[in-house]
Amino acid sequence: MLGISSIALPSLATLTPSERLRVWSDEFDRGSRQIPTTMVASSALLLGAAYYAQDGFGPVGANRRLILVSAAASALTVIPYTLVVMIPNIKWLKKALFALDAGQETDAAVRKWDLQHRLRIFAGAAAYALAMLELVSC
């Protein structure tokens, strides 16, 4: 889930802009085939678990459905966030890749994507944390 962002691979900072663009493209292509399906499937499973959840004891147990629905919603936010916020930069980077243009502007766009990706990671991590909270607390 962490992908190739600088969180997972700090050595990206040592690559040249053209190398960083190629690594970004390979990782993006791989992730774009897997992540949407994974997020939709995990959200569907979380919503199914919320539907069948029965209230338990304590603050978590009394809010099981809310926690599971929140986890599903957090996982699903990855898709619209990507489409609305990230796609314009991604399209620009893909054009730069095909034009073999890897200058400073392209490098700045890769770094921008990295920051946007970090925010997207947060949504998936929040979904995981909520689901684990519900699982281990009830």
N, CA, C and O of each residue as an XYZ file, in Angstrom:
552
protein
N       0.795     -1.179      0.000
C       0.000      0.000      0.000
C       0.852      1.264      0.000
O       0.426      2.297     -0.516
N       2.020      1.192      0.559
C       2.854      2.384      0.604
C       3.405      2.762     -0.752
O       3.824      3.901     -0.953
N       3.412      1.830     -1.685
C       3.868      2.165     -3.012
C       5.322      2.577     -3.041
O       6.126      2.129     -2.223
N       5.648      3.419     -3.975
C       7.035      3.807     -4.194
C       7.309      5.213     -3.671
O       8.307      5.830     -4.043
N       6.446      5.714     -2.826
C       6.664      7.059     -2.312
C       7.969      7.110     -1.529
O       8.554      6.079     -1.198
N       8.406      8.312     -1.243
C       9.669      8.463     -0.527
C       9.589      7.943      0.898
O      10.615      7.794      1.562
N       8.384      7.666      1.374
C       8.248      7.024      2.684
C       8.811      5.608      2.610
O       9.577      5.185      3.475
N       8.419      4.885      1.566
C       8.824      3.492      1.424
C      10.221      3.352      0.843
O      10.912      2.370      1.116
N      10.636      4.312      0.053
C      11.918      4.200     -0.631
C      12.639      5.547     -0.637
O      12.623      6.252     -1.646
N      13.271      5.911      0.482
C      13.946      7.216      0.560
C      15.044      7.401     -0.476
O      15.418      8.534     -0.783
N      15.567      6.304     -1.023
C      16.643      6.436     -2.001
C      16.169      7.045     -3.317
O      16.990      7.334     -4.188
N      14.857      7.247     -3.480
C      14.376      7.927     -4.681
C      15.006      9.309     -4.822
O      15.178      9.810     -5.933
N      15.342      9.913     -3.707
C      15.932     11.257     -3.738
C      17.296     11.259     -4.413
O      17.744     12.306     -4.880
N      17.969     10.109     -4.475
C      19.299     10.054     -5.065
C      19.259      9.814     -6.571
O      20.297      9.890     -7.228
N      18.084      9.525     -7.133
C      17.975      9.257     -8.565
C      17.954     10.559     -9.364
O      17.623     11.623     -8.840
N      18.312     10.450    -10.631
C      18.186     11.602    -11.522
C      16.706     11.805    -11.830
O      15.910     10.885    -11.642
N      16.323     12.989    -12.299
C      14.915     13.215    -12.630
C      14.353     12.209    -13.636
O      13.214     11.769    -13.482
N      15.113     11.838    -14.650
C      14.600     10.881    -15.638
C      14.452      9.486    -15.027
O      13.500      8.773    -15.344
N      15.375      9.096    -14.163
C      15.249      7.800    -13.484
C      14.055      7.802    -12.534
O      13.313      6.823    -12.456
N      13.875      8.901    -11.817
C      12.757      9.017    -10.888
C      11.426      8.958    -11.648
O      10.465      8.350    -11.175
N      11.373      9.585    -12.817
C      10.162      9.561    -13.635
C       9.854      8.147    -14.113
O       8.694      7.735    -14.101
N      10.862      7.405    -14.531
C      10.642      6.015    -14.966
C      10.172      5.131    -13.821
O       9.256      4.327    -13.991
N      10.801      5.278    -12.643
C      10.397      4.494    -11.467
C       8.961      4.846    -11.088
O       8.153      3.963    -10.797
N       8.651      6.133    -11.093
C       7.293      6.567    -10.783
C       6.297      5.946    -11.746
O       5.260      5.438    -11.320
N       6.596      5.978    -13.033
C       5.680      5.454    -14.042
C       5.429      3.959    -13.855
O       4.288      3.500    -13.923
N       6.499      3.207    -13.620
C       6.343      1.758    -13.410
C       5.475      1.478    -12.191
O       4.577      0.638    -12.240
N       5.740      2.172    -11.116
C       4.982      1.948     -9.883
C       3.536      2.407    -10.032
O       2.619      1.738     -9.554
N       3.330      3.532    -10.686
C       1.972      4.022    -10.888
C       1.164      3.037    -11.723
O       0.018      2.733    -11.393
N       1.757      2.541    -12.801
C       1.049      1.588    -13.659
C       0.658      0.332    -12.888
O      -0.447     -0.183    -13.054
N       1.554     -0.156    -12.054
C       1.265     -1.345    -11.242
C       0.145     -1.061    -10.241
O      -0.793     -1.847    -10.110
N       0.247      0.042     -9.554
C      -0.748      0.389     -8.545
C      -2.111      0.695     -9.123
O      -3.130      0.369     -8.513
N      -2.149      1.321    -10.300
C      -3.437      1.683    -10.893
C      -4.224      0.458    -11.330
O      -5.439      0.541    -11.510
N      -3.566     -0.661    -11.501
C      -4.275     -1.907    -11.824
C      -4.794     -2.611    -10.575
O      -5.757     -3.373    -10.657
N      -4.179     -2.372     -9.430
C      -4.521     -3.124     -8.223
C      -5.323     -2.350     -7.192
O      -6.278     -2.888     -6.631
N      -4.967     -1.120     -6.932
C      -5.521     -0.384     -5.797
C      -7.019     -0.120     -5.910
O      -7.726     -0.340     -4.927
N      -7.553      0.342     -7.052
C      -9.005      0.582     -7.080
C      -9.818     -0.661     -6.734
O     -10.768     -0.580     -5.955
N      -9.460     -1.795     -7.296
C     -10.178     -3.036     -7.010
C     -10.041     -3.425     -5.543
O     -11.012     -3.841     -4.911
N      -8.846     -3.290     -5.012
C      -8.597     -3.632     -3.613
C      -9.406     -2.746     -2.673
O      -9.989     -3.236     -1.706
N      -9.442     -1.456     -2.950
C     -10.178     -0.534     -2.084
C     -11.683     -0.776     -2.156
O     -12.367     -0.729     -1.133
N     -12.203     -1.034     -3.349
C     -13.643     -1.307     -3.480
C     -13.988     -2.621     -2.785
O     -14.991     -2.700     -2.076
N     -13.171     -3.646     -2.981
C     -13.439     -4.938     -2.340
C     -13.349     -4.834     -0.818
O     -14.208     -5.364     -0.113
N     -12.331     -4.164     -0.309
C     -12.210     -4.050      1.143
C     -13.351     -3.214      1.713
O     -13.848     -3.509      2.800
N     -13.767     -2.187      1.002
C     -14.900     -1.383      1.468
C     -16.185     -2.192      1.475
O     -16.985     -2.077      2.403
N     -16.390     -3.003      0.454
C     -17.585     -3.852      0.411
C     -17.583     -4.834      1.582
O     -18.617     -5.059      2.211
N     -16.439     -5.407      1.865
C     -16.346     -6.337      2.995
C     -16.573     -5.623      4.327
O     -17.237     -6.160      5.214
N     -16.034     -4.438      4.466
C     -16.245     -3.667      5.690
C     -17.718     -3.278      5.853
O     -18.253     -3.311      6.962
N     -18.369     -2.913      4.750
C     -19.796     -2.588      4.821
C     -20.622     -3.829      5.148
O     -21.608     -3.745      5.880
N     -20.223     -4.972      4.612
C     -20.899     -6.224      4.963
C     -20.728     -6.550      6.432
O     -21.674     -6.975      7.094
N     -19.536     -6.353      6.936
C     -19.289     -6.585      8.364
C     -20.102     -5.619      9.216
O     -20.596     -5.994     10.279
N     -20.245     -4.377      8.757
C     -21.040     -3.396      9.499
C     -22.513     -3.805      9.530
O     -23.192     -3.644     10.544
N     -22.986     -4.326      8.426
C     -24.386     -4.741      8.350
C     -24.686     -5.860      9.346
O     -25.737     -5.859      9.986
N     -23.775     -6.800      9.474
C     -23.990     -7.958     10.351
C     -23.477     -7.753     11.781
O     -23.697     -8.603     12.643
N     -22.802     -6.641     12.036
C     -22.226     -6.398     13.365
C     -23.323     -6.229     14.408
O     -24.364     -5.623     14.154
N     -23.062     -6.774     15.574
C     -23.975     -6.600     16.703
C     -23.265     -5.758     17.750
O     -22.052     -5.855     17.941
N     -24.052     -4.933     18.421
C     -23.458     -4.062     19.429
C     -22.823     -4.880     20.538
O     -23.342     -5.917     20.951
N     -21.690     -4.388     21.008
C     -20.983     -5.036     22.100
C     -20.946     -4.129     23.306
O     -21.806     -3.267     23.484
N     -19.945     -4.334     24.125
C     -19.809     -3.542     25.347
C     -18.699     -2.520     25.178
O     -17.798     -2.693     24.357
N     -18.774     -1.471     25.952
C     -17.735     -0.442     25.941
C     -17.922      0.533     24.802
O     -18.841      0.384     23.996
N     -17.054      1.535     24.727
C     -17.202      2.577     23.709
C     -17.029      2.065     22.277
O     -17.698      2.549     21.364
N     -16.156      1.110     22.076
C     -15.970      0.564     20.733
C     -17.109     -0.389     20.394
O     -17.675     -0.322     19.302
N     -17.439     -1.259     21.312
C     -18.501     -2.231     21.060
C     -19.839     -1.589     20.764
O     -20.607     -2.097     19.947
N     -20.125     -0.479     21.417
C     -21.397      0.210     21.208
C     -21.443      0.930     19.862
O     -22.513      1.339     19.413
N     -20.304      1.085     19.228
C     -20.230      1.820     17.961
C     -19.625      0.986     16.836
O     -19.008      1.531     15.921
N     -19.794     -0.306     16.898
C     -19.164     -1.183     15.903
C     -19.551     -0.816     14.484
O     -18.689     -0.713     13.611
N     -20.830     -0.619     14.246
C     -21.289     -0.309     12.882
C     -20.687      1.011     12.389
O     -20.214      1.105     11.256
N     -20.712      2.008     13.244
C     -20.163      3.311     12.864
C     -18.678      3.207     12.539
O     -18.212      3.805     11.568
N     -17.941      2.462     13.333
C     -16.496      2.300     13.096
C     -16.246      1.588     11.770
O     -15.368      1.993     11.009
N     -17.007      0.536     11.486
C     -16.813     -0.208     10.239
C     -17.234      0.598      9.018
O     -16.573      0.536      7.982
N     -18.317      1.348      9.123
C     -18.745      2.200      8.009
C     -17.715      3.314      7.790
O     -17.428      3.682      6.650
N     -17.171      3.839      8.861
C     -16.124      4.870      8.744
C     -14.875      4.301      8.079
O     -14.237      4.977      7.273
N     -14.531      3.089      8.407
C     -13.378      2.442      7.772
C     -13.628      2.264      6.273
O     -12.744      2.522      5.457
N     -14.830      1.825      5.919
C     -15.166      1.644      4.506
C     -15.127      2.981      3.768
O     -14.595      3.072      2.662
N     -15.688      4.002      4.379
C     -15.689      5.324      3.747
C     -14.267      5.851      3.569
O     -13.946      6.446      2.540
N     -13.429      5.634      4.557
C     -12.044      6.079      4.459
C     -11.324      5.368      3.314
O     -10.568      5.996      2.572
N     -11.553      4.077      3.170
C     -10.929      3.329      2.079
C     -11.437      3.810      0.725
O     -10.665      3.909     -0.229
N     -12.714      4.105      0.638
C     -13.286      4.542     -0.637
C     -12.850      5.945     -1.042
O     -12.864      6.270     -2.229
N     -12.467      6.779     -0.086
C     -12.058      8.142     -0.439
C     -10.803      8.162     -1.305
O     -10.511      9.166     -1.954
N     -10.067      7.068     -1.317
C      -8.863      6.990     -2.145
C      -9.211      7.195     -3.621
O      -8.463      7.846     -4.350
N     -10.330      6.649     -4.057
C     -10.684      6.708     -5.481
C     -11.063      8.125     -5.921
O     -10.465      8.626     -6.873
N     -12.026      8.797     -5.279
C     -12.318     10.163     -5.737
C     -11.153     11.129     -5.513
O     -10.949     12.044     -6.311
N     -10.398     10.935     -4.448
C      -9.227     11.786     -4.214
C      -8.250     11.663     -5.391
O      -7.723     12.660     -5.884
N      -8.024     10.439     -5.822
C      -7.123     10.224     -6.957
C      -7.678     10.874     -8.215
O      -6.951     11.554     -8.939
N      -8.961     10.666     -8.475
C      -9.565     11.187     -9.704
C      -9.594     12.715     -9.735
O      -9.316     13.320    -10.771
N      -9.922     13.327     -8.628
C     -10.091     14.782     -8.611
C      -8.774     15.517     -8.375
O      -8.474     16.487     -9.071
N      -8.003     15.072     -7.417
C      -6.811     15.812     -7.011
C      -5.568     15.383     -7.789
O      -4.776     16.229     -8.206
N      -5.395     14.086     -7.986
C      -4.127     13.591     -8.511
C      -4.068     13.421    -10.027
O      -2.996     13.560    -10.616
N      -5.191     13.125    -10.667
C      -5.173     12.813    -12.100
C      -4.597     13.936    -12.968
O      -3.853     13.632    -13.901
N      -4.896     15.212    -12.719
C      -4.265     16.226    -13.580
C      -2.729     16.158    -13.566
O      -2.097     16.264    -14.617
N      -2.141     15.984    -12.402
C      -0.683     15.862    -12.299
C      -0.198     14.565    -12.936
O       0.854     14.543    -13.576
N      -0.953     13.493    -12.765
C      -0.574     12.206    -13.348
C      -0.571     12.290    -14.874
O       0.350     11.795    -15.524
N      -1.596     12.915    -15.441
C      -1.651     13.069    -16.903
C      -0.458     13.876    -17.398
O       0.143     13.544    -18.420
N      -0.120     14.933    -16.672
C       1.027     15.753    -17.055
C       2.307     14.931    -17.012
O       3.138     15.027    -17.915
N       2.473     14.122    -15.964
C       3.669     13.285    -15.844
C       3.739     12.249    -16.962
O       4.818     11.982    -17.490
N       2.600     11.664    -17.328
C       2.597     10.679    -18.412
C       3.003     11.326    -19.733
O       3.739     10.726    -20.517
N       2.528     12.545    -19.982
C       2.937     13.263    -21.196
C       4.432     13.521    -21.185
O       5.101     13.367    -22.207
N       4.957     13.913    -20.036
C       6.394     14.163    -19.915
C       7.189     12.890    -20.158
O       8.263     12.925    -20.759
N       6.661     11.769    -19.690
C       7.344     10.489    -19.888
C       7.429     10.150    -21.371
O       8.484      9.749    -21.863
N       6.314     10.313    -22.083
C       6.314      9.977    -23.506
C       7.110     10.980    -24.331
O       7.604     10.641    -25.406
N       7.240     12.203    -23.843
C       8.035     13.202    -24.543
C       9.509     13.130    -24.147
O      10.340     13.884    -24.653
N       9.816     12.207    -23.230
C      11.179     12.059    -22.720
C      11.703     13.382    -22.159
O      12.871     13.730    -22.330
N      10.809     14.107    -21.486
C      11.167     15.396    -20.897
C      11.235     15.229    -19.386
O      10.202     15.170    -18.719
N      12.438     15.153    -18.847
C      12.596     14.932    -17.403
C      13.460     16.027    -16.791
O      14.512     15.756    -16.213
N      13.006     17.246    -16.924
C      13.745     18.369    -16.352
C      13.273     18.684    -14.948
O      12.653     17.853    -14.283
N      13.573     19.894    -14.506
C      13.224     20.322    -13.149
C      11.713     20.357    -12.946
O      11.219     19.987    -11.881
N      10.976     20.802    -13.967
C       9.517     20.879    -13.843
C       8.915     19.484    -13.663
O       7.994     19.292    -12.870
N       9.436     18.538    -14.393
C       8.967     17.161    -14.265
C       9.321     16.604    -12.902
O       8.511     15.920    -12.275
N      10.510     16.888    -12.449
C      10.924     16.415    -11.129
C      10.040     17.012    -10.037
O       9.690     16.331     -9.073
N       9.682     18.278    -10.192
C       8.775     18.913     -9.220
C       7.408     18.238     -9.250
O       6.766     18.093     -8.210
N       6.959     17.827    -10.430
C       5.667     17.135    -10.539
C       5.719     15.757     -9.881
O       4.741     15.326     -9.270
N       6.846     15.068     -9.999
C       6.995     13.770     -9.322
C       6.969     13.977     -7.811
O       6.352     13.196     -7.086
N       7.621     15.001     -7.347
C       7.620     15.297     -5.903
C       6.219     15.702     -5.426
O       5.814     15.362     -4.314
N       5.494     16.420     -6.263
C       4.110     16.777     -5.936
C       3.266     15.512     -5.821
O       2.473     15.368     -4.891
N       3.446     14.589     -6.782
C       2.715     13.327     -6.724
C       3.057     12.577     -5.437
O       2.180     11.990     -4.803
N       4.320     12.600     -5.058
C       4.743     11.918     -3.843
C       4.005     12.467     -2.620
O       3.558     11.704     -1.764
N       3.882     13.783     -2.545
C       3.151     14.385     -1.430
C       1.672     14.004     -1.472
O       1.084     13.663     -0.446
N       1.079     14.062     -2.655
C      -0.323     13.670     -2.796
C      -0.510     12.196     -2.435
O      -1.509     11.820     -1.820
N       0.441     11.383     -2.815
C       0.377      9.953     -2.516
C       0.455      9.709     -1.009
O      -0.211      8.815     -0.487
N       1.255     10.492     -0.322
C       1.339     10.362      1.136
C      -0.024     10.633      1.775
O      -0.426      9.930      2.702
N      -0.725     11.636      1.286
C      -2.060     11.930      1.804
C      -3.031     10.786      1.495
O      -3.893     10.455      2.308
N      -2.879     10.191      0.318
C      -3.725      9.062     -0.063
C      -3.419      7.849      0.813
O      -4.330      7.102      1.170
N      -2.172      7.649      1.156
C      -1.786      6.558      2.054
C      -2.489      6.718      3.392
O      -2.912      5.733      3.999
N      -2.614      7.954      3.850
C      -3.258      8.216      5.134
C      -4.694      7.687      5.152
O      -5.126      7.126      6.159
N      -5.434      7.854      4.066
C      -6.820      7.373      4.014
C      -6.869      5.850      4.139
O      -7.696      5.314      4.878
N      -6.002      5.164      3.432
C      -5.957      3.701      3.536
C      -5.512      3.241      4.909
O      -6.035      2.261      5.439
N      -4.551      3.940      5.489
C      -4.068      3.590      6.824
C      -5.156      3.834      7.875
O      -5.284      3.068      8.830
N      -5.932      4.898      7.696
C      -7.034      5.171      8.629
C      -8.088      4.066      8.549
O      -8.623      3.641      9.574
N      -8.384      3.605      7.343
C      -9.343      2.511      7.181
C      -8.836      1.257      7.887
O      -9.589      0.585      8.593
N      -7.576      0.951      7.694
C      -6.978     -0.220      8.333
C      -7.009     -0.088      9.855
O      -7.358     -1.037     10.558
N      -6.643      1.087     10.360
C      -6.613      1.303     11.811
C      -8.011      1.171     12.421
O      -8.173      0.569     13.482
N      -9.012      1.732     11.753
C     -10.380      1.616     12.264
C     -10.856      0.168     12.261
O     -11.469     -0.292     13.224
N     -10.574     -0.541     11.182
C     -10.981     -1.941     11.107
C     -10.278     -2.773     12.177
O     -10.898     -3.632     12.805
N      -8.999     -2.523     12.385
C      -8.272     -3.258     13.425
C      -8.778     -2.904     14.823
O      -8.880     -3.781     15.681
N      -9.093     -1.638     15.060
C      -9.658     -1.214     16.335
C     -10.937     -1.995     16.637
O     -11.128     -2.507     17.739
N     -11.790     -2.069     15.646
C     -13.050     -2.792     15.834
C     -12.788     -4.281     16.054
O     -13.434     -4.911     16.891
N     -11.861     -4.828     15.319
C     -11.580     -6.267     15.399
C     -11.001     -6.663     16.763
O     -11.450     -7.639     17.364
N     -10.037     -5.934     17.241
C      -9.367     -6.328     18.478
C     -10.109     -5.873     19.733
O      -9.845     -6.374     20.826
N     -11.031     -4.932     19.581
C     -11.738     -4.411     20.759
C     -13.039     -5.133     21.066
O     -13.565     -5.017     22.173
N     -13.553     -5.863     20.120
C     -14.873     -6.482     20.347
C     -14.804     -7.987     20.385
O     -15.827     -8.648     20.567
